[in-house]
Amino acid sequence: MKKVFLVLCLISLFTGCKSEEKVNVIKGAGMANSSLMVSFNELCKGSVEGFLGKDENLLIYRKSGSTYSYHIIDTKSGTDTLMFTSDSAYKEYTEISPDGNKVIINDLLFDRIRREQTHLPDGMDKVPGNTDPQPLPSYMFTKDSELLMINPMIYIKKYKKMITSISKDIELPDLTAIGSLKVLPRQLKCVFTGKSSASSGMSLYTFDLYSKEFLLVDDNILDFSISPTEDSIAYIRKNSDEESGHELHITGLDDNKKRKIATQGKISGMEWSPNGNWIAYSGGKGQESDVWIVKRDGVLNEQLTQSMFSTGKLDWSSSGKLLAFTSDAYAKSENQSVSDSTVYTVTLNIDDPENIPKTAGQGPERVLLEKELIKILREETAAILGKQ
């Protein structure tokens, strides 16, 4: 009788039959496109920040009171190394340099090689014409891991004097706040979210530093991300439908041809694969959220996890074979705090060629302007950092 009971339990576990206690399982054999996933592993407690450079070391953080501790986790051995701590009541912005040696957390720069911590001065203009000005985003890393200050107002003013071959003046949109911002020197573009006096939500804009044109891409934007090849923008858009409240779109950086590639009740995070062919995101309905990957053309949209309460904190390794994500499944089931989040890794069977962007040729004037933009970025960065 005991053997029969054991067999029934095993059948119930592997067939996913309902029971009084909900079991968190991963899609297995027999599910569509399950060959994309090779293995699934619980790594550590904490929340994902991102992979560090070209190795498979992962930066995670843990929160205790108002203190954030940042750790480097070796995803192969599980070795946990404390990198630094930050006594801050909030955590709004994180950026990791491409070589993995430097990390920006809010207004602090951490050098993990030198083990140094530096305060980054604000030095930001405010949005003009606003009674309650909002500070602009501050810094970015180039693909060569160079730290540069970003402030579109400074560069717009500089470009007014620098570009003489185009006679028309720059017409600034009526913005009361600027949110996320990316500057793409080679593309001579700024991509950012902004709120106008006529809108209740954030809109997505591009500013072409060559033609001096602002373009409104879309409205009701929650987040955006530039593809590694810098030819496309992925963004999350909110609509009024409860069943499909969040949409994941892709648009070309030059042609602005928008297409919707995924729809969920909510989408709380997204990351491009290193080759620019896939996007990983957290999506679901109600309180549940899981990890999905979707091809950039929207043809394949595959759910990787089931009932894992993914928080949207996720990242790809540089090889594109490993995907790390944060889960609140334990915290939800045990009614614990968010500090009990867990980091998992998924090994993927994805072997496709790198996406080669179709970009316009760089004429001599554009090449010159790219060099001038880099020069301005470096000059302004040196000036601001020199005031410390």
N, C-alpha and C positions, 0 to 999 in steps of 0.2 A: 504493500500500500504506500509505503514511504517512497518507493521508486516511482510509482505512478504520479504521486504528488510532485516529486522533483521534476519529472518529465513535463508535466503540465505547466509548472513555473517557468521552465526554460522556453517552452513554446510561447507562453504569454510574453516573455521578455523579448524574444527575437522577432515576433510577429507584430509587436506594437499594440497588442490588445489592451483595451482600457482596463484600468483598475482604480481603486480608491485613491492610490497615490500616483501622481503624474510622474512619469519617468522621462528625464531629459535625454533624448537620443539623437544621434546623427544619422542623416540619410545613408542607407546602406545599399546592399546589393538588390537589384530589381527596381531601383528608382531611376528616373530619367537622368542621363548624363552623369551617373555616379562615378564614372571613370575619371572625372575631373579631380576627385579627391582621393588621395592615397592614404593619408593617416590623419589622426586627430589627437592632440595631446594637451593636457593641463600643465601649464608651465609654472605659474607662481601666483601669489596674491598681489594685487595692485591694478594699475590701469596703464594701457599702452600710450606711449608718447611717440615712438617711432624707432625704426632701425637706424643704427649708426654706421654710415658709410657702406662699404662693399662687403663687410663681414656680416655674420648673422647674430651680432650682439644687439640686444633690444633695450632701449631706454624705457623704463616704466617709472611710475610714481606711486607713492602711498601717502595717505593723509592721516595725520593724527592731530586733532584739535585744529590749530591754525598753522601747523607746520607740515610742509610737503617735503618728503625725502625722495630723492631721485636715485634710482639704482640701475646698474648695467647688468642685464641677465644674458648669460651665454646660452643661446637656445639649444645648443648641442649637449652641453654638460649640466646646465641648470645652475652654474656658479653665479652667485649673487654678490655684486660689488657695489657698495655705497659710493655714489659719485659726489653728491652735495645735498645740502638741505636748504630750504628757503622758508623763512618765517613770514608768510604773507597771508592775509585774510582772503585773498582771491587768487585765481589763476585764469587769466583771460587769453593769453597768447603764448604759443610755443613755436619755435622754428629751429630745426636742426640743420647744420651745414652739410652739404653733400659729402664731404670727406668724413663726417661723423665726429669731428674733433671739437666743435663748438656748438653750444646750445643757447638760444635766447629764451628766457622765461620772463614774460612781462617786460620789465625794464632792466633785467640783469643778464649779463653775458658770462657764460661759464666755459672755460677752456679746460677740457678734460685731460689734455696732454701736460699742460703746465700746472694744472690744478689751481687755476686762478679764477677769481670772481670779480667782475667789473660792473659798475653801475653805468647804464647808458642814459645820458641826459635826454630829456624830452625834445627840446628845441623845435617843436612843431608850431607852425602857424595854426590859427583857428579858421574855421570856415567863415568867410566874410558875410555880413548881413544877418547874422543869427544872434538873437538876444541871449541864447544859452549855448555858446560855442562848444563844439565837440572837438577834442584833440584828434589829429590825424594819426594813422599808423606810423611807426617810426623806422624800423630797420628791416633789411632783407639780406640773404646770402646769394651771391651769384653762383653759377654752375662751377666756378673755380674756388668756391667757399670764401670769397672776399666779402667782408662786411661793409654794407653801404646803407646810408640813411636814405629813406624815401619820403618825399614830400612833393606831391604834384604841383602845389602852388608855387614852390620855388622854381621848379623846372619849367613850368608854363611861362613864368616871368622871364626866365633866361632865354627860352626859345623865341619869345617875342623879339628879342634883340638879335638872336643868332640866325633865325631863318629869314633871309631877305628875298629869296626867290619866290616866295608865296606871299602875295600882297594882302590877302584877307586876314582880318584879326580873329583872335580866338574868342568864341562865344561860350562863356561858362554857363552850364546849366544852373538853375535855381535850386541850390542844394542847402539844406539846413544841417546835414550831418554826413560824414563819410565813414564807412565801415571798413571792411577788408580791402586791401590794396596790394596789387602786384605790378611791378615795373619790369618790362621785358625789353632790355636795351637792343638786342639784335632785331626784334620786330618793331622797334620804335613805338611801343604802345604801353599805355597804362590800362589796367583792368581793375575796376573797383565797384563796390556797392555804395549807394548814396540814397539819402532820403530828401525828397523835395517838399516844399511847403504844401503842395497839392496832393501828396500821397501819404498814406498812413503806414506803408511798409517800405522796405528797402528795394531799390531797383538796381539792375546790373548795367554798368556803363563801360564802354571802351573809349579811350582817348588816343587818337593817332597823332604822334608827335611830328610826323612828317607832313601830313595834310592839315594838321591842326583842327581836326574834326572830332566832336563828341558824338557817340552813337549810343542810344538807349537800346539795350539788347532785350530786356524783359523786366517785368515788375514782380512784386511779391516774392522776392528772393530771400532764401534762408542761408544759402552758402554757395560758394563756387570754388572750382579748382582748375588750374591750368594743366594741360597735358604735358608730359615730359618732353614731347617734341615741339611744344609751344605753337601748335597749329590749331588747337581746339580748346574750348572752355566747357567744362561740365558744371551744371548748376542744379540746385534743388529749388523748386518753385512750389509755393503753397497755393491751393485753390479752395473753394468752398465746399467741395464734395467730401463727406465724411469717409466714404469707402475708399476714395482715391485722393485723399487730402494733400498728398505730396507727390510731385512728379520729378523725375530725373531727366534732364535735357542735355543735349550736346549741341553746340553751335561752332561753326568755323570762325577762327579769329579774324579772317579777312573777308569771307563771303557772308557771314552772319546767317547761314542757312540752318535754322533751328529744327531739331527733331527730338521727339520724346522717346526715350529708350526704356523707361521703367515707371511704374505707378504703384504706390503703396499707400496704406492709410497714414503712415508716417515714415519719413526717412531721416535718420539722425546723424549721418556721417558718410563720407565717400573718399576713396583714394584711388588714383590711377595706378595701374600696373607699370613697372619700369619701362616696358616696351610700348606703352600707350595703347594697347589693344583691348584692355579690360578695365572695368571699374568695380571695385569692391565697395559695398555699402551696407548699412544696417537698415532693415525695413520690416514693417509688420503692421498689425492692426491692434487697436486698443493698447493694453499694457505690454503685449508681447512684441519682441523685435528680434530678428535673426540676421545672420550674415548671408549676403547674396553676392554673386559676381555676374556682371552683364558685359557682353561684348559691346564695343563702341558703336557698332551698327545696330544694336538692339535686337539682333536675331536670336541670341541665346541669353536667357536670364535665369540663372541657376541658383536655387536655394541650397546653401551648404549646411546650415544648422537648423535644429528644431527646438523650440522652447528654451532658448539660451539667454534671452533678455540681453541681447547685445546693446551696448551703450552708444555705439557709433565711434568709439575710439579704436581705430584699426590701422594697420600699415602692412605694406608688402616688403619683403626682403629684396635686395638689389638683384637677385637672380630671378625673381618672380615666381619662385617655387614654394615660398613659405609666406603664409598670411597670418599675422597675429591680430587678435581682437580681444576686447574686454567684455566680460560677461557679469551680469548681476544676478545670475540664476540662483546662486547660493544665498545671496543677500535677500532676494525676494522670497525664497522658500523658507528661510529661517527667520524672516522679518528682521534682518540685520541692517546696519547702516551701509551707505555706499562705499565706505572705506574697506568693506569686505569683498570688493570686486575681485574677480579672478581673471588672469590672462591665459588664453588658450592659443595654440598654434595649429594651423591646418596646412598640411603638405599637399600641394596641388600637382596634378599631371597636366601641365599646360606647356606645350612646345610649339609656339608659333613665331613667325619672323617679326622682327622689330618693325613698327609702323614708320614708314618714311614719309615725312610731311611734304606736301606739295606747296612749296613757298615760291613767291615771286623772286626773280633774280635781284641781287643786290647791285643796284646801279651805283656809280661813283658818288653821287650826292648822298644817297642813303648810307653808304659806307662811311662817308665823312661825318654825317650827323650821328651815326652810332658811336663813333670815336668821341665826338663832342659831348654826347650824352654821358658816356662813361667818365669823361673828364670832369663834367659838372658834378656827377654823383660823388666822385672821389674828393673834389674840392670842398663840397658842402659837408661831407662826412668828416673830413679832417678838421674843418672849421668848428663843427659842433663838438666833436670829441676833444678838440684842443681847448675848449672852454672849461673842461672839468678841473 
